[in-house]
Amino acid sequence: MKEVVLDTETTGISVKEGHRIVEIGCIELDNLIPTKKKFHCYLNPERKVSEKAFEIHGYRDEFLSKQNKFANIKDEFLSFIKNKRLIIHNADFDIAHINNELLLCGENKINNEILDTLILARDKFPGSQVSLDALCKRYRIDNSKRVQHTALIDCDLLLKVYINLIDQKEPTLNFIQDQKNIVSNVSNVKYFKKVIKPNPEEKKNHQDYLKNKLKKNFF
């Protein structure tokens, strides 16, 4: 199954207050293995970034004003996530903002299957901290690059957290196939070591050696 690890950064928390998306990051997985396909863009939200949001991601209004608007990238984005399950931490937040952007463009809401790793973590570790940073610490995932929240860095961390949450720490291993490959490789190996047969004199010397050794052991 193909999946997409997805994260967004926004101008603020609530779409009801008119907040918009400023960054989208996506990493594609195929059977839990990252492919080379990624989707990433900065967006012009057509409004100012709140102070609290700026502290989180650090994107300035001047920088964002020069970026594409969501309407310009929506087709590429929808094509990238089409028919793929979305892996999101605190999915309600990201999906609300994505659907808001789509509605503003006259598009329907997305209907992808969604797996919320926040819910998954709460079920697995009830009563514990389940923020992305807390889960990275629990699973000893290096998050030192996460000085500020950026979509692709968060996607990369979430990918590693997700694999640990579902107890698939080695997703690239296919043990049955590996065993078949080993057997196949062994059966194809040919050995060409030369067999040296002893001559009559060497046989006699060996027999004499054994007789002398037996005498020493018993007498």
ChimeraX attribute file (.defattr): number of C-alpha atoms within 10 A of each C-alpha:
attribute: neighborCount
match mode: 1-to-1
recipient: residues
	/A:1	9
	/A:2	17
	/A:3	24
	/A:4	28
	/A:5	27
	/A:6	28
	/A:7	29
	/A:8	25
	/A:9	24
	/A:10	25
	/A:11	25
	/A:12	20
	/A:13	18
	/A:14	13
	/A:15	18
	/A:16	9
	/A:17	8
	/A:18	13
	/A:19	21
	/A:20	25
	/A:21	25
	/A:22	27
	/A:23	24
	/A:24	23
	/A:25	23
	/A:26	27
	/A:27	24
	/A:28	26
	/A:29	22
	/A:30	12
	/A:31	12
	/A:32	19
	/A:33	15
	/A:34	19
	/A:35	12
	/A:36	8
	/A:37	11
	/A:38	16
	/A:39	16
	/A:40	16
	/A:41	18
	/A:42	23
	/A:43	24
	/A:44	20
	/A:45	23
	/A:46	16
	/A:47	13
	/A:48	17
	/A:49	22
	/A:50	15
	/A:51	11
	/A:52	12
	/A:53	16
	/A:54	19
	/A:55	12
	/A:56	15
	/A:57	19
	/A:58	14
	/A:59	20
	/A:60	12
	/A:61	18
	/A:62	10
	/A:63	11
	/A:64	20
	/A:65	17
	/A:66	11
	/A:67	15
	/A:68	15
	/A:69	19
	/A:70	25
	/A:71	14
	/A:72	11
	/A:73	13
	/A:74	16
	/A:75	10
	/A:76	11
	/A:77	17
	/A:78	12
	/A:79	9
	/A:80	17
	/A:81	21
	/A:82	16
	/A:83	15
	/A:84	19
	/A:85	19
	/A:86	25
	/A:87	25
	/A:88	25
	/A:89	26
	/A:90	16
	/A:91	19
	/A:92	11
	/A:93	16
	/A:94	20
	/A:95	19
	/A:96	15
	/A:97	23
	/A:98	20
	/A:99	17
	/A:100	21
	/A:101	23
	/A:102	18
	/A:103	12
	/A:104	12
	/A:105	13
	/A:106	10
	/A:107	13
	/A:108	12
	/A:109	14
	/A:110	13
	/A:111	11
	/A:112	12
	/A:113	11
	/A:114	16
	/A:115	18
	/A:116	15
	/A:117	23
	/A:118	18
	/A:119	14
	/A:120	15
	/A:121	21
	/A:122	14
	/A:123	11
	/A:124	13
	/A:125	13
	/A:126	9
	/A:127	8
	/A:128	12
	/A:129	13
	/A:130	20
	/A:131	15
	/A:132	19
	/A:133	18
	/A:134	13
	/A:135	23
	/A:136	18
	/A:137	13
	/A:138	13
	/A:139	12
	/A:140	10
	/A:141	16
	/A:142	12
	/A:143	15
	/A:144	8
	/A:145	11
	/A:146	13
	/A:147	10
	/A:148	15
	/A:149	18
	/A:150	20
	/A:151	21
	/A:152	22
	/A:153	17
	/A:154	23
	/A:155	24
	/A:156	18
	/A:157	20
	/A:158	24
	/A:159	24
	/A:160	18
	/A:161	25
	/A:162	24
	/A:163	15
	/A:164	18
	/A:165	17
	/A:166	12
	/A:167	10
	/A:168	13
	/A:169	13
	/A:170	11
	/A:171	13
	/A:172	11
	/A:173	10
	/A:174	9
	/A:175	9
	/A:176	9
	/A:177	10
	/A:178	11
	/A:179	11
	/A:180	11
	/A:181	12
	/A:182	12
	/A:183	11
	/A:184	11
	/A:185	10
	/A:186	10
	/A:187	9
	/A:188	9
	/A:189	7
	/A:190	7
	/A:191	6
	/A:192	5
	/A:193	6
	/A:194	6
	/A:195	6
	/A:196	6
	/A:197	8
	/A:198	10
	/A:199	8
	/A:200	9
	/A:201	9
	/A:202	11
	/A:203	12
	/A:204	12
	/A:205	11
	/A:206	12
	/A:207	12
	/A:208	12
	/A:209	11
	/A:210	11
	/A:211	11
	/A:212	10
	/A:213	11
	/A:214	11
	/A:215	9
	/A:216	8
	/A:217	7
	/A:218	6
	/A:219	5
